[in-house]
Amino acid sequence: MNNITDLLDLEDSDIKISDIIIEGQTKTLIIETPPVASYCPICGFRMHSRGVKKRTINHPILQDGYSLILLLKQRRWRCSNPDCLYEVNESFRFVNKGRRTTNATDMLIVEAYRNLLETSASIAKRFHMSDTYVHEIFDRYVKLDRLPLTDAISIDEVHLDMDDDCKYALVIQDFHTSNPIDLLRSRRTSVTEPYFVSIPATERNQVKYLISDMYNPYIAYVEKYFPNAVPVVDSFHVIQWITRSIDNYIRQLLKKYRQRDREYQDKLSYEQQRPVSLPPSDEVYLLQKYRWLILSNQSNIRYHSDPRMDSHFHVLMNTYDYEDALFRIDPNLKDFRDLK
């Protein structure tokens, strides 16, 4: 099955083709993923499937006179935590959200224009699209003249994976308007260095801020090409880094208390000369089940003040009680919660 997905240039290695339907000149591949446990990225609770949605996608690989259609079976997941209820659709790397064609299509259309004997109409016929659409694709990627650099520019990449040497294209945007300034076929130094050096120094010197993620080569652009600018990491990646660091801290706490509980359990087993099994300690229970209260933004938490019976503590507790109990385990947890 991996050979088939490789042949079709599908990025997701865990998908499977459950059926192939041929009707006239149309081949339809039924694609789905095997059922695996899914956990909420917000609170860590188990997510339950709310059913399967069928999504039709055009895919231009290996058409050999056929119109190739992918019928994706996407699961919709919902968090089982009643205080979270986060929902998300299953995603596939080879097609973006809201698109009716795979990510490979755009680059294949642009590549087809290299043949001077091709027209928009002939390319459209080959890819089973309208000539207006393929012409728009060409304009989107090829006929974008570089706009002047502004005082604040953002650098990002888009994953193409069409060539071993050019897996990521580099996108330069005006930070104020989000308008594209230019698109480079690769983020490799062999491509970016000649490009930035070719921009007049007077124009590069006017850039005051370069916004990017934490990818070090992007941050190094300031020293190499924009001497009057300062590097700025965009807020999304800062929050992502903070959340990951807090989660790692909580996991270390959980590991410490689990180790303590194991040692105590082993001690009791030795003293009583029989196996002893202990329930989860208060710390392990709270850190395992309610760490989402620390990781989530307070604005996203639905606090309930009405107490509910807790099966572990055997007392009535509400959301605020769980927070206070977590803070008593480690006062740093309150600072981490407020940090976000």
C-alpha positions, 0 to 999 in steps of 0.5 A, spaced: 500 500 500 505 504 501 508 503 494 501 505 491 501 512 495 508 513 493 506 512 486 500 517 487 505 522 491 500 522 497 504 525 503 500 521 508 504 514 510 498 512 514 492 512 509 490 506 506 486 505 499 480 501 501 476 501 494 477 503 487 471 504 483 472 505 475 466 508 471 467 510 464 473 514 464 473 516 471 477 512 477 475 513 484 479 511 490 476 511 497 481 513 502 481 513 509 485 512 515 486 506 520 482 507 527 487 510 532 486 513 539 486 520 538 487 525 544 485 533 545 491 537 543 488 542 548 487 538 555 489 531 553 483 527 554 481 522 549 477 524 543 471 521 540 469 520 533 462 524 531 462 520 524 465 520 518 464 525 512 466 524 505 470 529 501 471 529 494 478 531 491 481 531 484 488 529 484 492 529 477 497 524 478 497 518 473 491 520 470 493 516 463 486 519 460 482 518 466 479 523 471 482 521 478 478 522 484 480 521 491 474 520 496 476 522 503 473 519 509 474 524 514 473 523 521 470 529 526 473 528 533 470 531 539 474 532 546 470 527 551 472 532 557 465 536 558 469 542 560 473 542 553 469 539 548 474 541 542 472 539 535 476 538 529 476 534 523 481 529 521 486 532 516 490 530 510 497 533 509 496 532 501 490 537 501 489 543 505 483 545 508 477 547 503 481 545 497 478 541 492 484 539 489 491 536 492 497 540 494 501 537 488 496 540 483 498 547 483 506 545 482 504 541 476 500 546 473 506 551 473 511 546 471 506 544 465 507 551 463 514 550 462 513 547 455 512 553 450 507 549 446 502 548 451 496 553 452 492 554 458 486 550 455 491 544 453 493 544 460 486 545 463 484 539 459 489 535 461 488 536 469 480 536 468 480 543 470 477 550 467 482 554 463 481 560 467 483 556 474 489 554 471 491 561 468 489 563 475 494 558 478 500 561 473 499 568 475 499 566 483 506 563 482 509 566 476 507 573 475 508 576 482 513 581 481 516 583 487 513 588 491 518 593 495 520 591 502 516 595 507 519 597 514 516 590 517 516 584 513 515 577 515 518 570 513 515 564 512 515 557 508 510 553 505 511 545 504 511 543 497 515 536 497 515 536 489 523 536 489 528 533 494 532 540 493 526 544 494 521 542 499 520 548 502 518 555 498 520 561 502 514 566 502 516 574 504 510 578 506 508 585 508 507 584 516 502 590 516 497 588 510 499 580 509 500 582 502 505 577 499 512 581 497 515 575 493 515 567 493 522 564 492 522 556 490 526 554 496 528 556 502 535 554 501 541 558 502 543 557 495 537 560 493 535 566 498 542 569 499 543 571 491 536 573 492 537 578 498 544 580 496 540 582 489 536 587 493 539 594 493 542 595 500 538 602 501 532 598 500 534 593 505 536 598 510 529 601 511 527 594 514 526 595 521 523 588 523 523 581 521 518 577 523 519 569 523 518 563 527 524 560 531 528 557 525 535 560 526 536 561 519 531 566 518 533 570 524 540 570 521 537 574 515 537 580 520 545 580 521 546 578 514 541 582 510 538 587 514 543 591 519 538 596 521 532 591 523 531 587 529 528 579 529 521 578 532 518 571 533 511 571 531 506 570 537 503 564 535 510 560 535 512 564 542 505 561 545 507 554 542 513 554 545 511 556 552 505 551 552 510 546 550 515 548 556 509 548 561 507 541 559 514 538 559 514 541 566 508 538 568 510 531 566 516 532 570 512 533 576 508 527 574 514 523 573 516 525 580 510 523 584 509 516 580 516 514 582 515 516 589 508 512 589 512 506 586 517 506 591 512 507 597 508 501 594 514 497 593 516 498 601 509 496 603 509 490 599 516 488 602 513 490 609 507 486 608 510 480 604 505 480 599 503 485 593 500 491 595 496 495 589 495 503 591 490 507 588 493 514 584 495 519 589 492 526 589 498 529 586 498 524 580 490 524 579 490 531 579 496 532 574 494 527 570 487 529 569 486 536 570 493 539 567 489 542 562 487 547 567 494 550 566 495 549 559 489 552 557 488 559 556 483 562 561 478 565 556 477 558 553 476 554 560 468 554 562 469 554 569 463 551 573 462 554 580 456 548 582 460 543 585 460 536 583 462 529 586 469 527 585 470 520 584 477 520 587 476 525 593 469 523 594 467 530 595 464 536 592 468 540 587 468 545 582 473 548 577 476 553 582 477 547 587 481 543 582 485 549 580 487 551 587 489 543 588 494 544 583 497 550 585 498 547 592 502 541 589 507 546 586 506 554 586 509 555 580 503 552 576 499 558 578 505 563 575 505 558 569 497 559 568 498 566 568 503 567 564 499 565 558 
